[in-house]
Amino acid sequence: MNSDWQTFLAAAVVVSTLVVFAVRLARPKKKSGCRKNCGCGK
């Protein structure tokens, strides 16, 4: 019975990590390229 909360917490950590990865993959990619103050020397 003592490990019930640990099992729930471990499952919550795994689920929240999967949600973070899914959100980051679903987010539209930023366009690459030079902008005004990027410091690339162009």
mmCIF entry with sequence, helices, sheets and N, C-alpha, C, O atoms, coordinates in Angstrom:
data_MODEL
# 
_entry.id   MODEL 
# 
_entity.id                         1 
_entity.type                       polymer 
_entity.pdbx_number_of_molecules   1 
# 
_entity_poly.entity_id                      1 
_entity_poly.type                           'polypeptide(L)' 
_entity_poly.nstd_linkage                   no 
_entity_poly.nstd_monomer                   no 
_entity_poly.pdbx_seq_one_letter_code       MNSDWQTFLAAAVVVSTLVVFAVRLARPKKKSGCRKNCGCGK 
_entity_poly.pdbx_seq_one_letter_code_can   MNSDWQTFLAAAVVVSTLVVFAVRLARPKKKSGCRKNCGCGK 
_entity_poly.pdbx_strand_id                 A 
# 
loop_
_entity_poly_seq.entity_id 
_entity_poly_seq.num 
_entity_poly_seq.mon_id 
_entity_poly_seq.hetero 
1 1  MET n 
1 2  ASN n 
1 3  SER n 
1 4  ASP n 
1 5  TRP n 
1 6  GLN n 
1 7  THR n 
1 8  PHE n 
1 9  LEU n 
1 10 ALA n 
1 11 ALA n 
1 12 ALA n 
1 13 VAL n 
1 14 VAL n 
1 15 VAL n 
1 16 SER n 
1 17 THR n 
1 18 LEU n 
1 19 VAL n 
1 20 VAL n 
1 21 PHE n 
1 22 ALA n 
1 23 VAL n 
1 24 ARG n 
1 25 LEU n 
1 26 ALA n 
1 27 ARG n 
1 28 PRO n 
1 29 LYS n 
1 30 LYS n 
1 31 LYS n 
1 32 SER n 
1 33 GLY n 
1 34 CYS n 
1 35 ARG n 
1 36 LYS n 
1 37 ASN n 
1 38 CYS n 
1 39 GLY n 
1 40 CYS n 
1 41 GLY n 
1 42 LYS n 
# 
_struct_asym.id          A 
_struct_asym.entity_id   1 
# 
_struct_conf.conf_type_id            HELX_P 
_struct_conf.id                      HELX_P1 
_struct_conf.pdbx_PDB_helix_id       AA1 
_struct_conf.beg_label_comp_id       ASP 
_struct_conf.beg_label_asym_id       A 
_struct_conf.beg_label_seq_id        4 
_struct_conf.pdbx_beg_PDB_ins_code   ? 
_struct_conf.end_label_comp_id       ALA 
_struct_conf.end_label_asym_id       A 
_struct_conf.end_label_seq_id        26 
_struct_conf.pdbx_end_PDB_ins_code   ? 
_struct_conf.beg_auth_comp_id        ASP 
_struct_conf.beg_auth_asym_id        A 
_struct_conf.beg_auth_seq_id         4 
_struct_conf.end_auth_comp_id        ALA 
_struct_conf.end_auth_asym_id        A 
_struct_conf.end_auth_seq_id         26 
_struct_conf.pdbx_PDB_helix_class    1 
_struct_conf.details                 ? 
_struct_conf.pdbx_PDB_helix_length   23 
# 
_struct_conf_type.id          HELX_P 
_struct_conf_type.criteria    ? 
_struct_conf_type.reference   ? 
# 
loop_
_atom_site.group_PDB 
_atom_site.id 
_atom_site.type_symbol 
_atom_site.label_atom_id 
_atom_site.label_alt_id 
_atom_site.label_comp_id 
_atom_site.label_asym_id 
_atom_site.label_entity_id 
_atom_site.label_seq_id 
_atom_site.pdbx_PDB_ins_code 
_atom_site.Cartn_x 
_atom_site.Cartn_y 
_atom_site.Cartn_z 
_atom_site.occupancy 
_atom_site.B_iso_or_equiv 
_atom_site.pdbx_formal_charge 
_atom_site.auth_seq_id 
_atom_site.auth_comp_id 
_atom_site.auth_asym_id 
_atom_site.auth_atom_id 
_atom_site.pdbx_PDB_model_num 
ATOM 1   N N  . MET A 1 1  ? 0.807  -1.200 0.000   1.00 0.00 ? 1  MET A N  1 
ATOM 2   C CA . MET A 1 1  ? 0.000  0.000  0.000   1.00 0.00 ? 1  MET A CA 1 
ATOM 3   C C  . MET A 1 1  ? 0.847  1.259  0.000   1.00 0.00 ? 1  MET A C  1 
ATOM 4   O O  . MET A 1 1  ? 0.425  2.291  -0.521  1.00 0.00 ? 1  MET A O  1 
ATOM 5   N N  . ASN A 1 2  ? 2.015  1.187  0.568   1.00 0.00 ? 2  ASN A N  1 
ATOM 6   C CA . ASN A 1 2  ? 2.873  2.363  0.670   1.00 0.00 ? 2  ASN A CA 1 
ATOM 7   C C  . ASN A 1 2  ? 3.371  2.823  -0.690  1.00 0.00 ? 2  ASN A C  1 
ATOM 8   O O  . ASN A 1 2  ? 3.621  4.013  -0.886  1.00 0.00 ? 2  ASN A O  1 
ATOM 9   N N  . SER A 1 3  ? 3.519  1.903  -1.627  1.00 0.00 ? 3  SER A N  1 
ATOM 10  C CA . SER A 1 3  ? 4.062  2.278  -2.928  1.00 0.00 ? 3  SER A CA 1 
ATOM 11  C C  . SER A 1 3  ? 2.987  2.729  -3.912  1.00 0.00 ? 3  SER A C  1 
ATOM 12  O O  . SER A 1 3  ? 3.309  3.029  -5.062  1.00 0.00 ? 3  SER A O  1 
ATOM 13  N N  . ASP A 1 4  ? 1.727  2.787  -3.499  1.00 0.00 ? 4  ASP A N  1 
ATOM 14  C CA . ASP A 1 4  ? 0.668  3.238  -4.401  1.00 0.00 ? 4  ASP A CA 1 
ATOM 15  C C  . ASP A 1 4  ? 0.892  4.667  -4.863  1.00 0.00 ? 4  ASP A C  1 
ATOM 16  O O  . ASP A 1 4  ? 0.714  4.965  -6.044  1.00 0.00 ? 4  ASP A O  1 
ATOM 17  N N  . TRP A 1 5  ? 1.272  5.543  -3.971  1.00 0.00 ? 5  TRP A N  1 
ATOM 18  C CA . TRP A 1 5  ? 1.481  6.941  -4.359  1.00 0.00 ? 5  TRP A CA 1 
ATOM 19  C C  . TRP A 1 5  ? 2.707  7.070  -5.243  1.00 0.00 ? 5  TRP A C  1 
ATOM 20  O O  . TRP A 1 5  ? 2.750  7.947  -6.106  1.00 0.00 ? 5  TRP A O  1 
ATOM 21  N N  . GLN A 1 6  ? 3.722  6.203  -5.048  1.00 0.00 ? 6  GLN A N  1 
ATOM 22  C CA . GLN A 1 6  ? 4.911  6.254  -5.895  1.00 0.00 ? 6  GLN A CA 1 
ATOM 23  C C  . GLN A 1 6  ? 4.592  5.799  -7.310  1.00 0.00 ? 6  GLN A C  1 
ATOM 24  O O  . GLN A 1 6  ? 5.108  6.359  -8.277  1.00 0.00 ? 6  GLN A O  1 
ATOM 25  N N  . THR A 1 7  ? 3.751  4.794  -7.433  1.00 0.00 ? 7  THR A N  1 
ATOM 26  C CA . THR A 1 7  ? 3.331  4.331  -8.752  1.00 0.00 ? 7  THR A CA 1 
ATOM 27  C C  . THR A 1 7  ? 2.538  5.410  -9.475  1.00 0.00 ? 7  THR A C  1 
ATOM 28  O O  . THR A 1 7  ? 2.756  5.664  -10.659 1.00 0.00 ? 7  THR A O  1 
ATOM 29  N N  . PHE A 1 8  ? 1.623  6.039  -8.760  1.00 0.00 ? 8  PHE A N  1 
ATOM 30  C CA . PHE A 1 8  ? 0.832  7.118  -9.351  1.00 0.00 ? 8  PHE A CA 1 
ATOM 31  C C  . PHE A 1 8  ? 1.729  8.283  -9.762  1.00 0.00 ? 8  PHE A C  1 
ATOM 32  O O  . PHE A 1 8  ? 1.547  8.850  -10.839 1.00 0.00 ? 8  PHE A O  1 
ATOM 33  N N  . LEU A 1 9  ? 2.692  8.644  -8.921  1.00 0.00 ? 9  LEU A N  1 
ATOM 34  C CA . LEU A 1 9  ? 3.592  9.751  -9.224  1.00 0.00 ? 9  LEU A CA 1 
ATOM 35  C C  . LEU A 1 9  ? 4.472  9.432  -10.431 1.00 0.00 ? 9  LEU A C  1 
ATOM 36  O O  . LEU A 1 9  ? 4.687  10.298 -11.279 1.00 0.00 ? 9  LEU A O  1 
ATOM 37  N N  . ALA A 1 10 ? 4.976  8.219  -10.519 1.00 0.00 ? 10 ALA A N  1 
ATOM 38  C CA . ALA A 1 10 ? 5.797  7.816  -11.663 1.00 0.00 ? 10 ALA A CA 1 
ATOM 39  C C  . ALA A 1 10 ? 4.986  7.863  -12.956 1.00 0.00 ? 10 ALA A C  1 
ATOM 40  O O  . ALA A 1 10 ? 5.480  8.324  -13.985 1.00 0.00 ? 10 ALA A O  1 
ATOM 41  N N  . ALA A 1 11 ? 3.743  7.388  -12.905 1.00 0.00 ? 11 ALA A N  1 
ATOM 42  C CA . ALA A 1 11 ? 2.885  7.438  -14.088 1.00 0.00 ? 11 ALA A CA 1 
ATOM 43  C C  . ALA A 1 11 ? 2.588  8.880  -14.480 1.00 0.00 ? 11 ALA A C  1 
ATOM 44  O O  . ALA A 1 11 ? 2.542  9.200  -15.668 1.00 0.00 ? 11 ALA A O  1 
ATOM 45  N N  . ALA A 1 12 ? 2.388  9.750  -13.500 1.00 0.00 ? 12 ALA A N  1 
ATOM 46  C CA . ALA A 1 12 ? 2.119  11.161 -13.789 1.00 0.00 ? 12 ALA A CA 1 
ATOM 47  C C  . ALA A 1 12 ? 3.328  11.823 -14.439 1.00 0.00 ? 12 ALA A C  1 
ATOM 48  O O  . ALA A 1 12 ? 3.172  12.645 -15.343 1.00 0.00 ? 12 ALA A O  1 
ATOM 49  N N  . VAL A 1 13 ? 4.525  11.476 -13.990 1.00 0.00 ? 13 VAL A N  1 
ATOM 50  C CA . VAL A 1 13 ? 5.742  12.041 -14.588 1.00 0.00 ? 13 VAL A CA 1 
ATOM 51  C C  . VAL A 1 13 ? 5.886  11.585 -16.033 1.00 0.00 ? 13 VAL A C  1 
ATOM 52  O O  . VAL A 1 13 ? 6.228  12.384 -16.905 1.00 0.00 ? 13 VAL A O  1 
ATOM 53  N N  . VAL A 1 14 ? 5.630  10.314 -16.290 1.00 0.00 ? 14 VAL A N  1 
ATOM 54  C CA . VAL A 1 14 ? 5.732  9.790  -17.654 1.00 0.00 ? 14 VAL A CA 1 
ATOM 55  C C  . VAL A 1 14 ? 4.710  10.443 -18.570 1.00 0.00 ? 14 VAL A C  1 
ATOM 56  O O  . VAL A 1 14 ? 5.041  10.835 -19.689 1.00 0.00 ? 14 VAL A O  1 
ATOM 57  N N  . VAL A 1 15 ? 3.478  10.562 -18.109 1.00 0.00 ? 15 VAL A N  1 
ATOM 58  C CA . VAL A 1 15 ? 2.426  11.173 -18.924 1.00 0.00 ? 15 VAL A CA 1 
ATOM 59  C C  . VAL A 1 15 ? 2.734  12.637 -19.202 1.00 0.00 ? 15 VAL A C  1 
ATOM 60  O O  . VAL A 1 15 ? 2.563  13.102 -20.329 1.00 0.00 ? 15 VAL A O  1 
ATOM 61  N N  . SER A 1 16 ? 3.186  13.368 -18.189 1.00 0.00 ? 16 SER A N  1 
ATOM 62  C CA . SER A 1 16 ? 3.485  14.792 -18.407 1.00 0.00 ? 16 SER A CA 1 
ATOM 63  C C  . SER A 1 16 ? 4.667  14.966 -19.359 1.00 0.00 ? 16 SER A C  1 
ATOM 64  O O  . SER A 1 16 ? 4.682  15.912 -20.146 1.00 0.00 ? 16 SER A O  1 
ATOM 65  N N  . THR A 1 17 ? 5.652  14.078 -19.303 1.00 0.00 ? 17 THR A N  1 
ATOM 66  C CA . THR A 1 17 ? 6.768  14.142 -20.242 1.00 0.00 ? 17 THR A CA 1 
ATOM 67  C C  . THR A 1 17 ? 6.297  13.882 -21.667 1.00 0.00 ? 17 THR A C  1 
ATOM 68  O O  . THR A 1 17 ? 6.726  14.566 -22.596 1.00 0.00 ? 17 THR A O  1 
ATOM 69  N N  . LEU A 1 18 ? 5.426  12.910 -21.844 1.00 0.00 ? 18 LEU A N  1 
ATOM 70  C CA . LEU A 1 18 ? 4.882  12.630 -23.174 1.00 0.00 ? 18 LEU A CA 1 
ATOM 71  C C  . LEU A 1 18 ? 4.068  13.802 -23.705 1.00 0.00 ? 18 LEU A C  1 
ATOM 72  O O  . LEU A 1 18 ? 4.117  14.098 -24.899 1.00 0.00 ? 18 LEU A O  1 
ATOM 73  N N  . VAL A 1 19 ? 3.331  14.463 -22.844 1.00 0.00 ? 19 VAL A N  1 
ATOM 74  C CA . VAL A 1 19 ? 2.545  15.634 -23.261 1.00 0.00 ? 19 VAL A CA 1 
ATOM 75  C C  . VAL A 1 19 ? 3.473  16.757 -23.708 1.00 0.00 ? 19 VAL A C  1 
ATOM 76  O O  . VAL A 1 19 ? 3.211  17.412 -24.716 1.00 0.00 ? 19 VAL A O  1 
ATOM 77  N N  . VAL A 1 20 ? 4.549  16.984 -22.971 1.00 0.00 ? 20 VAL A N  1 
ATOM 78  C CA . VAL A 1 20 ? 5.500  18.038 -23.350 1.00 0.00 ? 20 VAL A CA 1 
ATOM 79  C C  . VAL A 1 20 ? 6.111  17.735 -24.708 1.00 0.00 ? 20 VAL A C  1 
ATOM 80  O O  . VAL A 1 20 ? 6.206  18.630 -25.549 1.00 0.00 ? 20 VAL A O  1 
ATOM 81  N N  . PHE A 1 21 ? 6.529  16.487 -24.945 1.00 0.00 ? 21 PHE A N  1 
ATOM 82  C CA . PHE A 1 21 ? 7.093  16.131 -26.247 1.00 0.00 ? 21 PHE A CA 1 
ATOM 83  C C  . PHE A 1 21 ? 6.071  16.288 -27.362 1.00 0.00 ? 21 PHE A C  1 
ATOM 84  O O  . PHE A 1 21 ? 6.413  16.765 -28.444 1.00 0.00 ? 21 PHE A O  1 
ATOM 85  N N  . ALA A 1 22 ? 4.833  15.899 -27.123 1.00 0.00 ? 22 ALA A N  1 
ATOM 86  C CA . ALA A 1 22 ? 3.794  16.011 -28.148 1.00 0.00 ? 22 ALA A CA 1 
ATOM 87  C C  . ALA A 1 22 ? 3.517  17.473 -28.487 1.00 0.00 ? 22 ALA A C  1 
ATOM 88  O O  . ALA A 1 22 ? 3.337  17.814 -29.656 1.00 0.00 ? 22 ALA A O  1 
ATOM 89  N N  . VAL A 1 23 ? 3.483  18.328 -27.485 1.00 0.00 ? 23 VAL A N  1 
ATOM 90  C CA . VAL A 1 23 ? 3.236  19.756 -27.724 1.00 0.00 ? 23 VAL A CA 1 
ATOM 91  C C  . VAL A 1 23 ? 4.388  20.358 -28.510 1.00 0.00 ? 23 VAL A C  1 
ATOM 92  O O  . VAL A 1 23 ? 4.168  21.154 -29.424 1.00 0.00 ? 23 VAL A O  1 
ATOM 93  N N  . ARG A 1 24 ? 5.609  19.989 -28.165 1.00 0.00 ? 24 ARG A N  1 
ATOM 94  C CA . ARG A 1 24 ? 6.764  20.540 -28.879 1.00 0.00 ? 24 ARG A CA 1 
ATOM 95  C C  . ARG A 1 24 ? 6.811  20.067 -30.321 1.00 0.00 ? 24 ARG A C  1 
ATOM 96  O O  . ARG A 1 24 ? 7.238  20.817 -31.199 1.00 0.00 ? 24 ARG A O  1 
ATOM 97  N N  . LEU A 1 25 ? 6.381  18.838 -30.585 1.00 0.00 ? 25 LEU A N  1 
ATOM 98  C CA . LEU A 1 25 ? 6.354  18.340 -31.957 1.00 0.00 ? 25 LEU A CA 1 
ATOM 99  C C  . LEU A 1 25 ? 5.227  18.970 -32.760 1.00 0.00 ? 25 LEU A C  1 
ATOM 100 O O  . LEU A 1 25 ? 5.376  19.181 -33.963 1.00 0.00 ? 25 LEU A O  1 
ATOM 101 N N  . ALA A 1 26 ? 4.110  19.271 -32.123 1.00 0.00 ? 26 ALA A N  1 
ATOM 102 C CA . ALA A 1 26 ? 2.955  19.816 -32.820 1.00 0.00 ? 26 ALA A CA 1 
ATOM 103 C C  . ALA A 1 26 ? 3.085  21.312 -33.075 1.00 0.00 ? 26 ALA A C  1 
ATOM 104 O O  . ALA A 1 26 ? 2.414  21.854 -33.953 1.00 0.00 ? 26 ALA A O  1 
ATOM 105 N N  . ARG A 1 27 ? 3.936  21.974 -32.319 1.00 0.00 ? 27 ARG A N  1 
ATOM 106 C CA . ARG A 1 27 ? 4.106  23.423 -32.482 1.00 0.00 ? 27 ARG A CA 1 
ATOM 107 C C  . ARG A 1 27 ? 4.725  23.719 -33.845 1.00 0.00 ? 27 ARG A C  1 
ATOM 108 O O  . ARG A 1 27 ? 5.646  23.019 -34.266 1.00 0.00 ? 27 ARG A O  1 
ATOM 109 N N  . PRO A 1 28 ? 4.241  24.732 -34.531 1.00 0.00 ? 28 PRO A N  1 
ATOM 110 C CA . PRO A 1 28 ? 4.817  25.063 -35.844 1.00 0.00 ? 28 PRO A CA 1 
ATOM 111 C C  . PRO A 1 28 ? 6.281  25.489 -35.703 1.00 0.00 ? 28 PRO A C  1 
ATOM 112 O O  . PRO A 1 28 ? 6.670  26.153 -34.741 1.00 0.00 ? 28 PRO A O  1 
ATOM 113 N N  . LYS A 1 29 ? 7.049  25.097 -36.663 1.00 0.00 ? 29 LYS A N  1 
ATOM 114 C CA . LYS A 1 29 ? 8.480  25.414 -36.649 1.00 0.00 ? 29 LYS A CA 1 
ATOM 115 C C  . LYS A 1 29 ? 8.700  26.888 -36.976 1.00 0.00 ? 29 LYS A C  1 
ATOM 116 O O  . LYS A 1 29 ? 7.988  27.477 -37.788 1.00 0.00 ? 29 LYS A O  1 
ATOM 117 N N  . LYS A 1 30 ? 9.697  27.462 -36.327 1.00 0.00 ? 30 LYS A N  1 
ATOM 118 C CA . LYS A 1 30 ? 10.049 28.848 -36.636 1.00 0.00 ? 30 LYS A CA 1 
ATOM 119 C C  . LYS A 1 30 ? 10.836 28.867 -37.940 1.00 0.00 ? 30 LYS A C  1 
ATOM 120 O O  . LYS A 1 30 ? 11.630 27.967 -38.216 1.00 0.00 ? 30 LYS A O  1 
ATOM 121 N N  . LYS A 1 31 ? 10.608 29.886 -38.719 1.00 0.00 ? 31 LYS A N  1 
ATOM 122 C CA . LYS A 1 31 ? 11.324 30.011 -39.980 1.00 0.00 ? 31 LYS A CA 1 
ATOM 123 C C  . LYS A 1 31 ? 12.775 30.382 -39.686 1.00 0.00 ? 31 LYS A C  1 
ATOM 124 O O  . LYS A 1 31 ? 13.056 31.279 -38.891 1.00 0.00 ? 31 LYS A O  1 
ATOM 125 N N  . SER A 1 32 ? 13.679 29.679 -40.338 1.00 0.00 ? 32 SER A N  1 
ATOM 126 C CA . SER A 1 32 ? 15.084 30.001 -40.157 1.00 0.00 ? 32 SER A CA 1 
ATOM 127 C C  . SER A 1 32 ? 15.461 31.117 -41.118 1.00 0.00 ? 32 SER A C  1 
ATOM 128 O O  . SER A 1 32 ? 14.773 31.356 -42.111 1.00 0.00 ? 32 SER A O  1 
ATOM 129 N N  . GLY A 1 33 ? 16.517 31.769 -40.824 1.00 0.00 ? 33 GLY A N  1 
ATOM 130 C CA . GLY A 1 33 ? 16.967 32.842 -41.680 1.00 0.00 ? 33 GLY A CA 1 
ATOM 131 C C  . GLY A 1 33 ? 17.495 33.982 -40.857 1.00 0.00 ? 33 GLY A C  1 
ATOM 132 O O  . GLY A 1 33 ? 17.345 34.016 -39.635 1.00 0.00 ? 33 GLY A O  1 
ATOM 133 N N  . CYS A 1 34 ? 18.103 34.898 -41.528 1.00 0.00 ? 34 CYS A N  1 
ATOM 134 C CA . CYS A 1 34 ? 18.720 36.022 -40.853 1.00 0.00 ? 34 CYS A CA 1 
ATOM 135 C C  . CYS A 1 34 ? 17.663 37.074 -40.522 1.00 0.00 ? 34 CYS A C  1 
ATOM 136 O O  . CYS A 1 34 ? 16.808 37.408 -41.343 1.00 0.00 ? 34 CYS A O  1 
ATOM 137 N N  . ARG A 1 35 ? 17.747 37.570 -39.329 1.00 0.00 ? 35 ARG A N  1 
ATOM 138 C CA . ARG A 1 35 ? 16.875 38.666 -38.915 1.00 0.00 ? 35 ARG A CA 1 
ATOM 139 C C  . ARG A 1 35 ? 17.749 39.877 -38.636 1.00 0.00 ? 35 ARG A C  1 
ATOM 140 O O  . ARG A 1 35 ? 18.967 39.818 -38.806 1.00 0.00 ? 35 ARG A O  1 
ATOM 141 N N  . LYS A 1 36 ? 17.154 40.943 -38.223 1.00 0.00 ? 36 LYS A N  1 
ATOM 142 C CA . LYS A 1 36 ? 17.887 42.209 -38.106 1.00 0.00 ? 36 LYS A CA 1 
ATOM 143 C C  . LYS A 1 36 ? 19.073 42.148 -37.155 1.00 0.00 ? 36 LYS A C  1 
ATOM 144 O O  . LYS A 1 36 ? 20.181 42.534 -37.530 1.00 0.00 ? 36 LYS A O  1 
ATOM 145 N N  . ASN A 1 37 ? 18.868 41.679 -35.951 1.00 0.00 ? 37 ASN A N  1 
ATOM 146 C CA . ASN A 1 37 ? 19.922 41.729 -34.940 1.00 0.00 ? 37 ASN A CA 1 
ATOM 147 C C  . ASN A 1 37 ? 20.427 40.350 -34.560 1.00 0.00 ? 37 ASN A C  1 
ATOM 148 O O  . ASN A 1 37 ? 20.546 40.041 -33.374 1.00 0.00 ? 37 ASN A O  1 
ATOM 149 N N  . CYS A 1 38 ? 20.724 39.521 -35.540 1.00 0.00 ? 38 CYS A N  1 
ATOM 150 C CA . CYS A 1 38 ? 21.158 38.170 -35.221 1.00 0.00 ? 38 CYS A CA 1 
ATOM 151 C C  . CYS A 1 38 ? 22.660 38.089 -34.960 1.00 0.00 ? 38 CYS A C  1 
ATOM 152 O O  . CYS A 1 38 ? 23.124 37.134 -34.336 1.00 0.00 ? 38 CYS A O  1 
ATOM 153 N N  . GLY A 1 39 ? 23.429 39.076 -35.426 1.00 0.00 ? 39 GLY A N  1 
ATOM 154 C CA . GLY A 1 39 ? 24.871 39.081 -35.199 1.00 0.00 ? 39 GLY A CA 1 
ATOM 155 C C  . GLY A 1 39 ? 25.638 38.198 -36.151 1.00 0.00 ? 39 GLY A C  1 
ATOM 156 O O  . GLY A 1 39 ? 26.777 37.834 -35.858 1.00 0.00 ? 39 GLY A O  1 
ATOM 157 N N  . CYS A 1 40 ? 25.050 37.836 -37.293 1.00 0.00 ? 40 CYS A N  1 
ATOM 158 C CA . CYS A 1 40 ? 25.733 36.942 -38.217 1.00 0.00 ? 40 CYS A CA 1 
ATOM 159 C C  . CYS A 1 40 ? 26.661 37.680 -39.174 1.00 0.00 ? 40 CYS A C  1 
ATOM 160 O O  . CYS A 1 40 ? 27.415 37.035 -39.903 1.00 0.00 ? 40 CYS A O  1 
ATOM 161 N N  . GLY A 1 41 ? 26.630 39.001 -39.195 1.00 0.00 ? 41 GLY A N  1 
ATOM 162 C CA . GLY A 1 41 ? 27.554 39.762 -40.030 1.00 0.00 ? 41 GLY A CA 1 
ATOM 163 C C  . GLY A 1 41 ? 27.029 40.054 -41.422 1.00 0.00 ? 41 GLY A C  1 
ATOM 164 O O  . GLY A 1 41 ? 27.781 40.564 -42.252 1.00 0.00 ? 41 GLY A O  1 
ATOM 165 N N  . LYS A 1 42 ? 25.780 39.757 -41.712 1.00 0.00 ? 42 LYS A N  1 
ATOM 166 C CA . LYS A 1 42 ? 25.255 40.038 -43.052 1.00 0.00 ? 42 LYS A CA 1 
ATOM 167 C C  . LYS A 1 42 ? 24.713 41.451 -43.109 1.00 0.00 ? 42 LYS A C  1 
ATOM 168 O O  . LYS A 1 42 ? 24.225 41.884 -44.153 1.00 0.00 ? 42 LYS A O  1 
# 
